[in-house]
Structures are given as structure tokens and as C-alpha cells.
Amino acid sequence: MQYDAGNFDVIVVGAGHAGCEAGLAAARIGAKTLIITINLDMIAFMPCNPSVGGPAKGIVVREIDALGGEMAKNIDKTYIQMRMLNTGKGPAVRALRAQADKFDYQHEMKKTIENEPNATLIQGMVERLIVEDGAVVGCITKTGAAYRAKTVVITTGTFLRGEVIIGDLKYSSGPNNQQPSIRLSEHLEELGFELVRFKTGTPPRVNSHSIDYSKTEIQPGDEIPRAFSYETTKFITDQLPCWLTYTNEHTHHIIDSNLHRSPMFSGMIKGTGPRYCPSIEDKVVRFNDKPRHQIFLEPEGRNTQEVYVQGLSTSLPEEVQQQILKSIPGLEKVQMMRAGYAIEYDAIVPTQLWPTLETKVIKNLYTAGQINGTSGYEEAAGQGLMAGINAALNALGRDQLILSRSDAYIGVLIDDLITKGTNEPYRLLTSRAEYRLLLRHDNADLRLTEIGHQIGLIKDERYEKFLVKKEAVENEKNRLHSIILKPTEQVQTLIKSLGGSELKDGIRAADLLKRPEMTYEHVESLTKADVPLDDEIKEQVEIQIKYEGYIEKSLQQVDRLKKMENKKIPDNIDYDAITGLATEAKQKLKKIKPLSLAQASRISGVNPADISILLVYLEQGRIARISNQ
């Protein structure tokens, strides 16, 4: 029996990492927001790795914070360990990674949502959308509650027709034995969405008391206080270590001997898994020349003995998993508390989305997270934030927000999905970003805080502090460019002690800082700033000056790209009427419907010759109208 359950501006379906960001963003922008989730006890749950961040992903978390999202603040309040990765490499690939207390993380996020005045949080299973005249106007739950809204965001993660697989056992389930969403998946197909089947997996969890840590290598957190959020001022100091061990030839023999029982190789698993997070059986087969693989033992929280066995993702039978674990140093007597498993689920083909994450199939309907074919909490949260922002802006009659590839990793992520699609669960990598020197961990606030403030997610007080920091960076850069250091004994002694070549003449302080052996602290010892500067400002000054030439080249590339982005493609263009376009290019252009020449150039199957023809066609203004048929 269906009944009218209420009216909202925005409805968010799901409360995983995408749903939480979408719901909070929409509510904070000013839209009356409803968040519906299958289980209130699973909000922001981490069914896989209990961590946030890492290469590229950590930068996304900083971008979420710079735009006014929640993930960074939440992990800063609940981590058990924090580390900066790739410190020995350049600033473009540095990234924070934190081990989360997975239970504190979800409880803290639930509390945040419950305390958001403009958000309503309820438990329910959405089974259908209410669609009128090609636009979504609400949704209906399993109990018949009909909620109406101006926009809807679907963030169902891996729950759509989810099936868990362990050995030859296969059963209908969402992650962590949660109730799956079956009817909504079928309904999306009825509405005309093209779905694909993907797969992901988890490793076993083991009891910490049964691990012999003396046979493993300790992996402590950083002693230097660190945080993802620019607003964090209190740091957690009592960190817990992780531990490193390895598989061996005996481990690999057990796996090889049981490959016939692996759903990955028996044909039971039909979905495509993530290439960059393979199962242990996949790693042993693909890299059969490697004598061992790293295994990280990661605590799942402060008040649990469960340890996540990172690197041992598997869907082999339970008894085989126990044999594998006990073949690994330190785990000879280990007690397995939860078996690893694979999960298959439905995802929509992401080329069915506009850059705003609104679907092309149904107007005012947005999707975000693993339903769009991605893997990872961070990728989900970044999409959720953007979908929530745009759903709210749409509902309130404001212009929507699109981040470009030169603005943020979030922009790279969304553009890759909607332009190229993906034939496997998509994972962000630094190599996917052509402007990664511009998209750094350290400058996310300089790139995105202005945008966050404009849309209403960054409050005035934080924005004023940001402006002060921005001005301080520019002032110090200008000061170092204006000061001439002469080859005094102090200067020459410092340079010589660092192994550099001595000065023959005076040099600008900024040019001295560009030398590879020099740091800001070295230059500061020769010419102190007029006012004390905090470490963030010093870091920003050093990076911007040291990489000035490279950054300038990247900015020139961005300017060239923007000229192509400004070449808009009318939505009524008839590609079939353009003489000279390759048949494949016509097919891809009609399917993707790129908004600009730049986006068209990134479509697989559209070559430079096709772009040249399209450019000439657009510049001549001979836009062919789609014939009324």
C-alpha cells in the first residue's frame, strides 16, 4: 500500500561514503534533504580496507575538505595511524594515508548527519523511482512510503543485486552480509539504463591475540602531527602500529594447488574485478616469478581484536584460506575471525552521465560512487560531494558546478568516467592526471576553497583565514624574489656544507632556493621573514618557487586546453551530417554527447583528424539541425 511520506528538495539513496557526502553537501547548501539507507547501523561503513587516503586518493580527500566536504574532518577525528607517503619523491605524488578506527569512523559520521539541521535520516529500502515526463520526482520504498523531491541522488555502492562468493558458495547479499538491493537494480533497467556486472573482494580478518608479531616488521605512524582537513587543530598522538609480513613459496603452492576451487578461475565469478587491487590467487598466477608478496596486518580499531590482512584478498574456500594464513610468518597459529569473500554487483555504464553526474536517461537524477563503476571510499566520496552539490544547486535553481581536469583529481575522475567509461572498477592513480604537478596534496585549498565558498560550503570565517594564508604565501615569494644575497662568508659556508657550488656573484634568494640542495629553512637562516610563518606557508613557498618553471609550463598547457573547453558543441548537432568524420567517431560522439571540443578529444575512438574536422565545422557555424523524425 503506497502512501505520501513527505516532500524534499533532494533525496539521497544510500549512506555509504558517497551518500554521506551527497546528503551533507545538499543540506549545507540549503536544500531540504532526505537520506534513506538500508541500515542505519552501516552508515559510512568500511566493508573493505579500514583506511582513508593513499596515492591520488589522499589528494581527493584534501580536495573534498577544500570544497567543504566531511571525509577529511571525520578521519582526523577517528584515525589510529597517519602517515605521509612518498616523502622521498616530488610533491606531485606525496599523499597522506590514515588507518581508521572503522567503528569510530562510522559512528562519528552518523552523529554528524544526525546533527545536520537541514538533513533527515531514515532507514528504508528504495525499490522504485517516481518518474514523470522523463524526470525523476521522487522514490518509493519497500514499505510503500512515497517521498517526492526536485532531485534524487543514487549512491547504492555494491548493494545492487549483490552476491557474495566464497569457494563454491554463492548467495544473495550486500557487503558484510547486509541485505542487498534487488528491485531497484531491475527498475533501473526498466527505465532504460545500461548496467554492467563488476566484482570486488576482501581479505580475511584475524584475531590479534593469535598473531606472533615478533616475526613481522613494525610499521609505525609518523611522529610529525598530520591531518587531512585544513581546519583540524587537535591531533591524535597515541597511534597504533601496523605490521608487515610476506607470503612465501609454500603459500603460493597452496594457492596453485587449489586454483580449481577458486571462483575466479572456475567461472563462477562473471563480474570484472579491479586490476589494481587483485586477489592473492590472481597475483600468484599473474606474477608467478615473484617469490613473495607483501602482507600488511592492519588493526580495525582500538576496541577490537580484528586485524585486516591487507594484500590477501581472496574468494577461495574457507578451509583453504586458513591454510594460506598459517603458511605466512607470524600467522602460523592465527585464528581467522571472518573469511575473505568476493562480491559481485551491478553498476551503471558511466558514459550515461553528464559532467554534473546527472544522468542522460532521466532528468534530475544523479548517481555517485561505486554504482558509477569506481572502487574505493575516496573516489565514492568525491563523486558523492559533487552529485550532492549539483543536486542541491539544481533543486534551488542555481548554476551547477563542473570541475575540470586541471582543477582537481575529482575532475579527472569524473571526466574519465563520463568520457571514456570503464570496463573494470575504476581506481584513481596519479598517472591518470596530466596536470598532477598542479594537483598536489599541499595546494588543494589554494585550488578549491574559493569554489567551496562560492557555493556555500566554506563558511566566511574559514574563507577569511584562507585569504590570509594566500596573501602570506604571495608576500613571502615576492620578498625572496626581491632580496639579493651576496657571496658573504656565511652564505658560502652554508652552500659548501650542503655540497653546492659557491657563488661568484650576488643571487636572488628565490634563485638560491631553486637549487636542489637548498630548503626554505636554509634560505630562512640567511634572510628571515618580517613576521613568523607557519609550516604550511613555508612549504607552499618552497614548492612554488622550486617548481616555478614546471608549474608555468603546466599552466600554459591548461590555457591551451581551456581554449578547447570553450569551444562548446551545441546539443542539437547532427554528427551524421558532418562529412569526413569516421564512422566510429560518429557512433562515439552520438553516445557520449560531449559538451566541448576538449571533451570530444578525450573520447576513445575519436582521433585527431576527427577533431580537426569537427573544429572546422564548428568555426564555420554550419550547425546541422537534427531532423524531426
Solvent accessible surface area in square Angstrom, and as a share of the most:
residue,aa,sasa,rsa
1,M,219,0.98
2,Q,107,0.48
3,Y,116,0.44
4,D,107,0.55
5,A,33,0.25
6,G,23,0.22
7,N,90,0.46
8,F,29,0.12
9,D,25,0.13
10,V,0,0.00
11,I,0,0.00
12,V,0,0.00
13,V,9,0.05
14,G,11,0.11
15,A,5,0.04
16,G,29,0.28
17,H,15,0.07
18,A,6,0.04
19,G,0,0.00
20,C,0,0.00
21,E,2,0.01
22,A,0,0.00
23,G,0,0.00
24,L,2,0.01
25,A,3,0.02
26,A,0,0.00
27,A,3,0.02
28,R,66,0.24
29,I,18,0.09
30,G,43,0.41
31,A,0,0.00
32,K,105,0.44
33,T,0,0.00
34,L,1,0.00
35,I,0,0.00
36,I,2,0.01
37,T,12,0.07
38,I,42,0.21
39,N,38,0.20
40,L,48,0.24
41,D,103,0.53
42,M,34,0.15
43,I,2,0.01
44,A,0,0.00
45,F,24,0.10
46,M,0,0.00
47,P,32,0.20
48,C,35,0.21
49,N,24,0.12
50,P,0,0.00
51,S,9,0.06
52,V,0,0.00
53,G,7,0.06
54,G,3,0.03
55,P,62,0.39
56,A,0,0.00
57,K,21,0.09
58,G,0,0.00
59,I,0,0.00
60,V,0,0.00
61,V,0,0.00
62,R,15,0.06
63,E,0,0.00
64,I,0,0.00
65,D,0,0.00
66,A,0,0.00
67,L,0,0.00
68,G,6,0.06
69,G,2,0.02
70,E,7,0.03
71,M,2,0.01
72,A,0,0.00
73,K,49,0.21
74,N,0,0.00
75,I,0,0.00
76,D,5,0.03
77,K,104,0.44
78,T,9,0.05
79,Y,5,0.02
80,I,1,0.00
81,Q,5,0.02
82,M,4,0.02
83,R,81,0.29
84,M,28,0.12
85,L,41,0.20
86,N,47,0.24
87,T,83,0.48
88,G,81,0.77
89,K,124,0.53
90,G,32,0.31
91,P,3,0.02
92,A,16,0.12
93,V,35,0.20
94,R,64,0.23
95,A,0,0.00
96,L,2,0.01
97,R,53,0.19
98,A,0,0.00
99,Q,2,0.01
100,A,0,0.00
101,D,4,0.02
102,K,7,0.03
103,F,66,0.27
104,D,59,0.30
105,Y,0,0.00
106,Q,11,0.05
107,H,111,0.49
108,E,35,0.16
109,M,3,0.01
110,K,50,0.21
111,K,103,0.44
112,T,23,0.13
113,I,1,0.00
114,E,95,0.43
115,N,107,0.55
116,E,24,0.11
117,P,129,0.81
118,N,51,0.26
119,A,17,0.13
120,T,59,0.34
121,L,34,0.17
122,I,44,0.22
123,Q,107,0.48
124,G,19,0.18
125,M,23,0.10
126,V,6,0.03
127,E,42,0.19
128,R,93,0.34
129,L,7,0.04
130,I,24,0.12
131,V,46,0.27
132,E,81,0.36
133,D,155,0.80
134,G,41,0.40
135,A,17,0.13
136,V,1,0.00
137,V,35,0.20
138,G,0,0.00
139,C,0,0.00
140,I,30,0.15
141,T,8,0.05
142,K,121,0.51
143,T,109,0.64
144,G,9,0.08
145,A,4,0.03
146,A,7,0.06
147,Y,25,0.09
148,R,87,0.32
149,A,10,0.08
150,K,110,0.47
151,T,1,0.01
152,V,0,0.00
153,V,0,0.00
154,I,0,0.00
155,T,8,0.04
156,T,15,0.09
157,G,19,0.18
158,T,9,0.05
159,F,42,0.17
160,L,0,0.00
161,R,62,0.23
162,G,0,0.00
163,E,51,0.23
164,V,3,0.01
165,I,0,0.00
166,I,28,0.14
167,G,2,0.02
168,D,126,0.65
169,L,95,0.47
170,K,73,0.31
171,Y,75,0.28
172,S,67,0.43
173,S,5,0.03
174,G,0,0.00
175,P,10,0.07
176,N,40,0.20
177,N,109,0.56
178,Q,34,0.15
179,Q,89,0.40
180,P,20,0.13
181,S,4,0.02
182,I,70,0.35
183,R,71,0.26
184,L,2,0.01
185,S,0,0.00
186,E,63,0.28
187,H,4,0.02
188,L,2,0.01
189,E,81,0.36
190,E,107,0.48
191,L,42,0.21
192,G,52,0.50
193,F,10,0.04
194,E,91,0.41
195,L,30,0.15
196,V,48,0.28
197,R,64,0.23
198,F,5,0.02
199,K,14,0.06
200,T,27,0.16
201,G,10,0.10
202,T,5,0.03
203,P,3,0.02
204,P,1,0.00
205,R,13,0.05
206,V,0,0.00
207,N,24,0.13
208,S,25,0.16
209,H,147,0.66
210,S,29,0.19
211,I,15,0.08
212,D,58,0.30
213,Y,58,0.22
214,S,99,0.64
215,K,108,0.46
216,T,19,0.11
217,E,91,0.41
218,I,93,0.47
219,Q,32,0.14
220,P,77,0.48
221,G,15,0.14
222,D,33,0.17
223,E,173,0.78
224,I,109,0.55
225,P,84,0.53
226,R,54,0.20
227,A,16,0.12
228,F,0,0.00
229,S,4,0.03
230,Y,44,0.17
231,E,82,0.37
232,T,32,0.18
233,T,114,0.66
234,K,179,0.76
235,F,81,0.34
236,I,41,0.21
237,T,114,0.66
238,D,94,0.48
239,Q,52,0.23
240,L,57,0.28
241,P,40,0.25
242,C,8,0.04
243,W,50,0.18
244,L,11,0.06
245,T,4,0.03
246,Y,37,0.14
247,T,2,0.01
248,N,43,0.22
249,E,133,0.60
250,H,110,0.49
251,T,0,0.00
252,H,21,0.09
253,H,116,0.52
254,I,14,0.07
255,I,0,0.00
256,D,75,0.39
257,S,57,0.36
258,N,20,0.10
259,L,39,0.19
260,H,138,0.62
261,R,92,0.34
262,S,0,0.00
263,P,1,0.01
264,M,57,0.26
265,F,86,0.36
266,S,69,0.45
267,G,36,0.35
268,M,55,0.25
269,I,20,0.10
270,K,157,0.67
271,G,10,0.09
272,T,60,0.35
273,G,24,0.23
274,P,12,0.08
275,R,124,0.45
276,Y,85,0.32
277,C,71,0.42
278,P,26,0.16
279,S,5,0.03
280,I,0,0.00
281,E,0,0.00
282,D,25,0.13
283,K,32,0.13
284,V,7,0.04
285,V,56,0.32
286,R,109,0.40
287,F,80,0.33
288,N,125,0.64
289,D,121,0.63
290,K,96,0.41
291,P,87,0.55
292,R,119,0.43
293,H,10,0.04
294,Q,92,0.41
295,I,0,0.00
296,F,53,0.22
297,L,0,0.00
298,E,4,0.02
299,P,23,0.14
300,E,2,0.01
301,G,3,0.03
302,R,84,0.31
303,N,141,0.72
304,T,33,0.19
305,Q,76,0.34
306,E,14,0.06
307,V,4,0.02
308,Y,4,0.01
309,V,0,0.00
310,Q,51,0.23
311,G,20,0.19
312,L,1,0.01
313,S,16,0.10
314,T,4,0.02
315,S,2,0.01
316,L,0,0.00
317,P,11,0.07
318,E,90,0.40
319,E,80,0.36
320,V,0,0.00
321,Q,1,0.01
322,Q,76,0.34
323,Q,89,0.40
324,I,1,0.01
325,L,0,0.00
326,K,100,0.42
327,S,15,0.10
328,I,0,0.00
329,P,49,0.31
330,G,1,0.01
331,L,0,0.00
332,E,72,0.32
333,K,178,0.76
334,V,6,0.03
335,Q,98,0.43
336,M,28,0.12
337,M,80,0.36
338,R,105,0.38
339,A,19,0.14
340,G,0,0.00
341,Y,24,0.09
342,A,1,0.01
343,I,3,0.02
344,E,2,0.01
345,Y,0,0.00
346,D,5,0.03
347,A,0,0.00
348,I,1,0.01
349,V,20,0.11
350,P,3,0.02
351,T,10,0.06
352,Q,21,0.10
353,L,1,0.01
354,W,67,0.24
355,P,18,0.11
356,T,16,0.09
357,L,0,0.00
358,E,20,0.09
359,T,2,0.01
360,K,44,0.19
361,V,53,0.31
362,I,10,0.05
363,K,125,0.53
364,N,29,0.15
365,L,0,0.00
366,Y,0,0.00
367,T,2,0.01
368,A,0,0.00
369,G,1,0.01
370,Q,37,0.17
371,I,0,0.00
372,N,0,0.00
373,G,0,0.00
374,T,0,0.00
375,S,15,0.09
376,G,23,0.22
377,Y,28,0.11
378,E,7,0.03
379,E,0,0.00
380,A,9,0.07
381,A,0,0.00
382,G,0,0.00
383,Q,0,0.00
384,G,0,0.00
385,L,1,0.00
386,M,3,0.01
387,A,0,0.00
388,G,0,0.00
389,I,0,0.00
390,N,0,0.00
391,A,0,0.00
392,A,0,0.00
393,L,2,0.01
394,N,39,0.20
395,A,11,0.09
396,L,69,0.34
397,G,71,0.68
398,R,101,0.37
399,D,132,0.68
400,Q,63,0.28
401,L,28,0.14
402,I,87,0.44
403,L,11,0.06
404,S,34,0.22
405,R,11,0.04
406,S,15,0.09
407,D,44,0.23
408,A,0,0.00
409,Y,0,0.00
410,I,0,0.00
411,G,1,0.01
412,V,1,0.00
413,L,0,0.00
414,I,10,0.05
415,D,15,0.08
416,D,7,0.04
417,L,0,0.00
418,I,2,0.01
419,T,2,0.01
420,K,104,0.44
421,G,16,0.15
422,T,33,0.19
423,N,119,0.61
424,E,22,0.10
425,P,2,0.01
426,Y,9,0.04
427,R,71,0.26
428,L,1,0.01
429,L,45,0.22
430,T,24,0.14
431,S,80,0.51
432,R,70,0.25
433,A,0,0.00
434,E,88,0.39
435,Y,15,0.06
436,R,96,0.35
437,L,32,0.16
438,L,16,0.08
439,L,0,0.00
440,R,5,0.02
441,H,13,0.06
442,D,8,0.04
443,N,14,0.07
444,A,0,0.00
445,D,6,0.03
446,L,42,0.21
447,R,43,0.16
448,L,0,0.00
449,T,2,0.01
450,E,64,0.29
451,I,36,0.18
452,G,0,0.00
453,H,50,0.23
454,Q,120,0.54
455,I,14,0.07
456,G,31,0.30
457,L,13,0.07
458,I,5,0.03
459,K,128,0.54
460,D,97,0.50
461,E,125,0.56
462,R,27,0.10
463,Y,25,0.10
464,E,101,0.45
465,K,135,0.57
466,F,13,0.06
467,L,64,0.32
468,V,101,0.58
469,K,25,0.11
470,K,89,0.38
471,E,106,0.48
472,A,21,0.16
473,V,2,0.01
474,E,75,0.34
475,N,83,0.42
476,E,7,0.03
477,K,34,0.14
478,N,93,0.48
479,R,37,0.13
480,L,1,0.00
481,H,55,0.24
482,S,76,0.49
483,I,46,0.24
484,I,91,0.46
485,L,16,0.08
486,K,138,0.59
487,P,55,0.34
488,T,70,0.41
489,E,148,0.66
490,Q,109,0.49
491,V,6,0.03
492,Q,32,0.14
493,T,82,0.48
494,L,34,0.17
495,I,0,0.00
496,K,141,0.60
497,S,85,0.55
498,L,55,0.27
499,G,71,0.68
500,G,20,0.19
501,S,82,0.53
502,E,83,0.37
503,L,15,0.08
504,K,203,0.86
505,D,109,0.57
506,G,31,0.30
507,I,33,0.17
508,R,111,0.40
509,A,0,0.00
510,A,0,0.00
511,D,56,0.29
512,L,0,0.00
513,L,0,0.00
514,K,79,0.34
515,R,50,0.18
516,P,130,0.82
517,E,47,0.21
518,M,1,0.00
519,T,49,0.28
520,Y,2,0.01
521,E,96,0.43
522,H,46,0.21
523,V,0,0.00
524,E,34,0.15
525,S,64,0.41
526,L,29,0.14
527,T,18,0.11
528,K,152,0.64
529,A,21,0.16
530,D,131,0.68
531,V,95,0.54
532,P,137,0.86
533,L,27,0.13
534,D,85,0.44
535,D,110,0.57
536,E,72,0.32
537,I,15,0.08
538,K,34,0.14
539,E,69,0.31
540,Q,1,0.01
541,V,0,0.00
542,E,35,0.16
543,I,8,0.04
544,Q,30,0.13
545,I,0,0.00
546,K,46,0.20
547,Y,60,0.23
548,E,57,0.26
549,G,48,0.46
550,Y,141,0.53
551,I,26,0.13
552,E,85,0.38
553,K,133,0.56
554,S,14,0.09
555,L,80,0.40
556,Q,87,0.39
557,Q,83,0.37
558,V,9,0.05
559,D,82,0.42
560,R,142,0.52
561,L,26,0.13
562,K,102,0.43
563,K,142,0.60
564,M,61,0.27
565,E,37,0.16
566,N,110,0.56
567,K,73,0.31
568,K,130,0.55
569,I,11,0.06
570,P,48,0.30
571,D,138,0.72
572,N,35,0.18
573,I,14,0.07
574,D,35,0.18
575,Y,10,0.04
576,D,82,0.43
577,A,51,0.40
578,I,2,0.01
579,T,129,0.75
580,G,51,0.49
581,L,11,0.06
582,A,43,0.33
583,T,96,0.56
584,E,88,0.40
585,A,0,0.00
586,K,42,0.18
587,Q,109,0.49
588,K,63,0.27
589,L,1,0.00
590,K,90,0.38
591,K,103,0.44
592,I,6,0.03
593,K,103,0.44
594,P,5,0.03
595,L,65,0.32
596,S,3,0.02
597,L,2,0.01
598,A,0,0.00
599,Q,11,0.05
600,A,0,0.00
601,S,45,0.29
602,R,41,0.15
603,I,6,0.03
604,S,75,0.48
605,G,31,0.30
606,V,12,0.07
607,N,69,0.35
608,P,111,0.70
609,A,64,0.50
610,D,4,0.02
611,I,19,0.10
612,S,63,0.40
613,I,53,0.27
614,L,0,0.00
615,L,55,0.28
616,V,78,0.45
617,Y,12,0.05
618,L,26,0.13
619,E,105,0.47
620,Q,107,0.48
621,G,51,0.49
622,R,142,0.52
623,I,49,0.25
624,A,25,0.20
625,R,179,0.65
626,I,103,0.52
627,S,67,0.43
628,N,159,0.81
629,Q,210,0.93
